[in-house]
Amino acid sequence: MEIGPILAAMSRNKVGAILVAVQMAMTLAILCNSLTIIHQRLTLSDRPSGADEAHIFAITNQWVGQPADMEGLLQADLAALRSLPGVVDAYATNSYPLTNSGSGDKVNLRPDQAHMGSHMARYFADEHSIDTLGVRLIAGRNFTAADFRPWHGNEQVTPAAMIITRALAEQLFPGGNAVGQSVYLSGDNVHAVPIVGVIDRLQSPWVSGVPWATSWVDNSALEPFHYLVQSFFYVVRVQPGQLEALMQRAPQRLYEVHRARVIDKVQSLAQARHVVYCDDRGMAVCLSVVCAVLLAVTAFGTVGLTSYWVAQRRRQIGIRRALGATRAAVVRYFQTENLLISICGASVGVLLAIAVNLYMVKSFELGTLRGTYTIAGAVVVVLLGQVAALWPALRAASIPPATATRSV
């Protein structure tokens, strides 16, 4: 079929053709960038925390009043938890992964460092923490009794040692060995903290909705403190198949040790992941619905405009039918016409999608648009236009020549 007559007919209906092309271009731009956001959010929500999430739960413990022997109660609680059948290990801490709440700090290589060094999350830990979390020690050693200091929450205490993640080690000492090196925390430019071990991976607590923490999400440090404060967490790791039962049994066992406490929450890491990434999943669902609605609106717009063109050209269609044009030829005419409009709209849409993505990358730290998304989006928009134009084209092909050419 010759393109010239089609272009000539379209030139007499410029406004309609431009409207459809613009609608398709905007649909493609929004679709591609929405897919980028959806992919980014779902990818982030699937990141491993480094801990054995399937077999870990945490208990939020708060003492009533100020117990006289907080150190003794803490050790009694931990002994009781570790003695439960099915418990692998347990420890007390200020935070744990996937909570979006915790303590952070900046770490420097020199006390007189002009620019602040790397950011990191601070997890208070003991010699049982590595086994409890299920993380892998890849260099150095675990904490020993000589490393521990009490933490009462009201004073600035510099840890005697640190175990850091591989990501933080590579950031501080690129290509080198972090074990045996010393660093300085932002609150203390006098006392150097030796790095005694490196673990494979442990996410910071802030993994969702905190833009400034995304660049150092795997920068974490375990610090040896006996956490003697009123409110804290017990983290417990259990054997496979024991999670649900021990999440119920553990609080009861703690109450047997000491009644003057409030256990605010018992949460598995799987539950924590579901909660902390709820907004990300919700955004992905909302954007998916928006994309579906936008595609539907574009399809209905194409159907409406093509139907209008068919109504306007009933006489021309009838004359062509009377001169011997087949129904297939009429359908092919309108499909080709729509294909040209769709290709123009998709071409503009690709450029628009790239421009919008560059702006969003710069302003909102959105992920870079993938070439596969633009190609897939263009194909979807073109196919959508073809499908949407099919029904009006079939209606045009079914008009009898006598009816189409009848004087009104």
BELQUIZI-V72381 format. One record per helix or strand of 3 or more residues. SS is the DSSP state (hx for helix, st for strand). FROM is the first residue (numbers start at 1). LEN is the number of residues. If there is no record, write none. Layout:
BEGIN
ss->SS from->FROM len->LEN
ss->SS from->FROM len->LEN
END
This chain:
BEGIN
ss->hx from->3 len->9
ss->hx from->14 len->32
ss->hx from->53 len->3
ss->st from->56 len->8
ss->hx from->70 len->14
ss->st from->87 len->7
ss->st from->103 len->6
ss->st from->118 len->8
ss->hx from->129 len->5
ss->st from->137 len->4
ss->hx from->145 len->3
ss->st from->149 len->3
ss->st from->161 len->5
ss->hx from->166 len->7
ss->st from->182 len->4
ss->st from->193 len->7
ss->hx from->211 len->6
ss->st from->220 len->8
ss->st from->231 len->8
ss->hx from->243 len->15
ss->st from->261 len->8
ss->hx from->269 len->8
ss->hx from->278 len->35
ss->hx from->314 len->9
ss->hx from->327 len->38
ss->hx from->371 len->27
ss->hx from->401 len->4
END
